Amino acid sequence: MNNLLARLIGDKKDWKRMEARATQLPAEYRTVYAEMKNYLWRFTTGDGKDILDLFETKAANARAVLEVTGPDLAAFCDTRLPEQHDAYRPKLRTNLNEVTQKLA
């Protein structure tokens, strides 16, 4: 039980640190990161650290977020998802790509 509690507390602290890092991203990156997080969370996969690391690096190099993700944000996210068949995926992809249409 102690191990589980320590893991949960540790995970929460890690999450808060990640969210604090995300607030330091440029506005476009924060917007895309938040939308990607919402999209990927629905599939309960990953913790987003790899994406946050990538975004921090590219933002520091003054690259536009759409240069990193490409115009199809859903495809960018889907490459990070395990193969699965989900009836809601087409609708979720459409909603996610509306973000990049607003940024373009």
RODO-2510 file (C-alpha; in nm, 4 decimals, decimal comma):
residues 104
     n   res          X          Y          Z
     1     m     0,0000     0,0000     0,0000
     2     n     0,2806     0,2418     0,0845
     3     n     0,4390     0,1737    -0,2541
     4     l     0,1126     0,2523    -0,4323
     5     l     0,0647     0,5734    -0,2345
     6     a     0,4227     0,6827    -0,3013
     7     r     0,3755     0,6121    -0,6724
     8     l     0,0517     0,8086    -0,6895
     9     i     0,2016     1,1067    -0,5065
    10     g     0,5124     1,0892    -0,7249
    11     d     0,3026     1,0719    -1,0415
    12     k     0,1026     1,3755    -0,9305
    13     k     0,4211     1,5712    -0,8617
    14     d     0,5576     1,4729    -1,2046
    15     w     0,2314     1,5809    -1,3653
    16     k     0,2422     1,9208    -1,1927
    17     r     0,6038     1,9711    -1,3027
    18     m     0,5087     1,8854    -1,6614
    19     e     0,2139     2,1236    -1,6551
    20     a     0,4395     2,3996    -1,5198
    21     r     0,6829     2,3349    -1,8064
    22     a     0,3962     2,3487    -2,0555
    23     t     0,2959     2,6951    -1,9327
    24     q     0,6387     2,8191    -2,0428
    25     l     0,5779     2,7226    -2,4065
    26     p     0,4838     2,9914    -2,6596
    27     a     0,1074     3,0447    -2,6960
    28     e     0,0682     2,8392    -3,0163
    29     y     0,2546     2,5467    -2,8613
    30     r     0,0465     2,5667    -2,5422
    31     t    -0,2724     2,5568    -2,7467
    32     v    -0,1623     2,2599    -2,9568
    33     y    -0,0175     2,0773    -2,6546
    34     a    -0,3439     2,1164    -2,4625
    35     e    -0,5517     1,9905    -2,7544
    36     m    -0,3171     1,6975    -2,8142
    37     k    -0,3263     1,6095    -2,4467
    38     n    -0,7069     1,6043    -2,4542
    39     y    -0,7076     1,3906    -2,7682
    40     l    -0,4485     1,1402    -2,6429
    41     w    -0,6029     1,1237    -2,2945
    42     r    -0,9162     0,9741    -2,4469
    43     f    -0,7064     0,6782    -2,5497
    44     t    -0,5268     0,6722    -2,2110
    45     t    -0,1881     0,6366    -2,3678
    46     g     0,1428     0,7923    -2,2728
    47     d     0,2156     1,0712    -2,0327
    48     g     0,2989     1,3435    -2,2853
    49     k     0,6589     1,3874    -2,1717
    50     d     0,8006     1,3020    -2,5145
    51     i     0,5743     1,5581    -2,6814
    52     l     0,6526     1,8244    -2,4219
    53     d     1,0275     1,7626    -2,4654
    54     l     0,9902     1,7905    -2,8428
    55     f     0,7857     2,1113    -2,8181
    56     e     1,0301     2,2733    -2,5753
    57     t     1,3222     2,1957    -2,8058
    58     k     1,1519     2,3183    -3,1214
    59     a     1,0105     2,6302    -2,9542
    60     a     1,3592     2,7158    -2,8265
    61     n     1,4786     2,6910    -3,1875
    62     a     1,2012     2,9342    -3,2919
    63     r     1,0198     2,6785    -3,5073
    64     a     0,6479     2,7280    -3,5615
    65     v     0,4388     2,4557    -3,4030
    66     l     0,2828     2,3558    -3,7361
    67     e     0,6339     2,2990    -3,8755
    68     v     0,6747     2,0397    -3,6008
    69     t     0,3355     1,8704    -3,6138
    70     g     0,2377     1,9340    -3,9729
    71     p    -0,1114     2,0510    -4,0679
    72     d    -0,2744     1,7179    -3,9757
    73     l    -0,2467     1,7289    -3,5979
    74     a    -0,4561     1,4142    -3,5592
    75     a    -0,2134     1,2168    -3,7792
    76     f     0,0762     1,3469    -3,5691
    77     c    -0,1016     1,2216    -3,2553
    78     d    -0,2078     0,8927    -3,4126
    79     t     0,1559     0,7989    -3,4782
    80     r     0,1939     0,8000    -3,0995
    81     l    -0,1067     0,5754    -3,0364
    82     p    -0,1032     0,1970    -3,0312
    83     e    -0,3010     0,0319    -3,3088
    84     q    -0,6614     0,0151    -3,2036
    85     h    -1,0034     0,0457    -3,3555
    86     d    -1,2161     0,3129    -3,1976
    87     a    -1,5563     0,4160    -3,3265
    88     y    -1,5020     0,7727    -3,2066
    89     r    -1,1589     0,8243    -3,3637
    90     p    -1,2803     0,9869    -3,6910
    91     k    -1,4885     1,2451    -3,4996
    92     l    -1,2055     1,3120    -3,2535
    93     r    -0,9588     1,3531    -3,5417
    94     t    -1,1854     1,6083    -3,7080
    95     n    -1,2221     1,8066    -3,3860
    96     l    -0,8475     1,8021    -3,3249
    97     n    -0,7619     1,9183    -3,6757
    98     e    -0,9925     2,2177    -3,6356
    99     v    -0,7209     2,3550    -3,4038
   100     t    -0,4590     2,3595    -3,6798
   101     q    -0,7044     2,5177    -3,9217
   102     k    -0,7396     2,8072    -3,6780
   103     l    -0,3600     2,8418    -3,6465
   104     a    -0,2842     2,8246    -4,0199
***
